[in-house]
Amino acid sequence: MKILIASDLHGSREASEKLVSLDQKYKFSKIILLGDINYSGARNIPPCDYYPIDVCKNLSLLKNKLIIIKGNCDSRVDEFVLNLHFSNKKILRVGKRKLILTHGDLYQEDDFTYNDGDIFMYGHTHISVLEKHDNHFVLNPGSTTLPKMNTEKSYAIFDTKLNRIILFSMNDSVIKYLDLI
């Protein structure tokens, strides 16, 4: 099983088109979006391809696979347009692993307890992270649209068959990978 993990699209048409093309290529079982789907908020300059209507159209093509976490820039209208519920946090079971999903503004890594091999996934910072902490793993896929601190636009793929998370730049080059052992 392959799972796509992305965050912080902030209304980028190009980022949403990329997610659709990645799904056509890999046929993901699930697509996890860790918040800030359509809007940029008051602190970010909207991307040059800012077009939330197209983001919604593109994401609706993936609707049956989507798990969306509510970010600090998301609104009830996003849930209405996509006809999906956005959760502030979600726990997802994948095999023996627990995936803890949140945006990162309301809940942090220390707010949860972990069993061996669990994965804490968050967005919000626009800075990619892929690390092992004690008995669990931590993933922030970065931002598909507005990276910070000189990082690249990025997303991640969790391949459960290989037991590996791979962090990719938006041009599909591997930034980092981590075997979940």
N, C-alpha and C positions, 0 to 999 in steps of 0.2 A: 504494500500500500504506500502511496505517495501523498503527502499533504503539503500544500502550498501555504506559507505563512508570510503575510505582508502587513504593512502598517503605514499610516499617515500619508494617504493619497492626496488629501486636501484638494479634491475637486479636479485632479489632473486627468484629462481625457486620455493622454498618452499612457499613463500608468494603468488605467483601467483596461485599455486595449491590450497592453502587455499581459495582464493577468488572463485575459481571454485567450490570447495566443499561447501562453504557457499551458493553459488547460487543454487546448487542442493538441498540443505536443505530448504532454505527459498523462492526460486523462486522470487527474487527481481524484482521490476518493473524497477529500474534503479540502476546502479553502478557508483558511482562518484569516480574518482581517481584524487587526488589533486596534481599531479605532481611527478617528479623524478621517472619515471617508470623503465628505463633500466640501466642507468649509475650512477656511484658513484661520479663522479667528482674528482677533485684533492685533496679535503679535507677529503674524507672518504676512509677507507679501504674497498674494495669490500667484500660483504658477502661471506662466505665459499661456499655457493651454487650459486654463481654468474654465471648465464647462461641466458643472455638476449634472446637468440633464443627460449628457452623454455618459457620464460615469454611471448613473442609475440605469440607463439602457444597457450598458455593457455588463454591469453586475447582475442585471436581471437574467442574462443568459447563463449565469452560473448559480442561480438561485437555489437549486436543489442541493448544492454542495457547500453553500456559504454558512459560516459561523461568524457573526459579526459582534465584536465587543464595542461597547459605546465609549467613544473618546470624549475628551473635554470640548471638542468643537462639533460634536454630533448633536442632532436635534430630533425631536419627535417626528418632524416632517420627513426626515430621512427614512425612518422606520415605516411611515405611511406609504411613501413613494415606492419603496422596495418591497412592501408588504412582508417585512421581517421584523422580529423583535431583536433589539440590541441589548445585550446583557452587560452590566458593569464588571462582572467576573463570571467565569464559567469553568467548571472542572469537567474534563473530557477524558474518558478512559480509552487508551489505545493499547491493547494487549494487557500486560501487567503494569504498564506505566500510567501515571496520572499526569495529564497536561493541565496546568493551571494557567488560565488565560485572563489577562486584564490589560487595560490600557497603560497603566503606570502612574496615573495622576491620583487615583483614590487608594489603590492597594500597591504595596511593595513586596519584594521577595520575603522579607521578615514577617509578613502577616500570615504566612502559611506554614504548615508542617509538611515534611517530605519523607517519603519512603525512598529506598535506594532506586535510582534511575528516573525519578520523577523529573518533569521539565516545567520550569517557570517561564512563561512567555509573556512579554509585555512590549509596548511601543512607547509613544509619547516623547521620548528624548531626541528622536531623529538621529540617534547614534547607534550603530550596530554593535551587538555584544553576542558572543558565543563562547561560553566558558563552563567548566565544571566547578561547582561549589560544594565542598564537603561530599554529601551523598547524592546530590542532585545536579541538574544542569540548568543553565540560564540562557535564554535566547531573547534578544531584541533584534528583529530583522532590519532595523533602521527605518528609513523613510524611502518610499518609492519615488518621492517627489522633491522634498525639501531637506536634504541631509545637512547636518550641522557638524562643526568641529573638523572640517576638511575630510569628512567621510564621503563615500560614494552613495549614490542612489542604489537601494538594495532590496532584496527579498530573500527568503529562505525556503528550502525544501527539506522536509523530514521524510526520509526513505526508511520505512519500518523494516523492509526486507534486509537492507544493508546495515540497519541500526546506526544510521548516520544522519546528521543535520549538515546541510551544505548552505553556506551563505554566498549568494551571488550578487554581482553588480547588475544593474539593469541592462547592461550590454552582454549579460550571460557569462562573464568571466568569474571564476571562482575566487572569492575573497578569502574564505577560510572554510574548513570543515572540521567536524568533531565526531569521532566514533563514540557512541554511547555505551561504553563498557564500564 
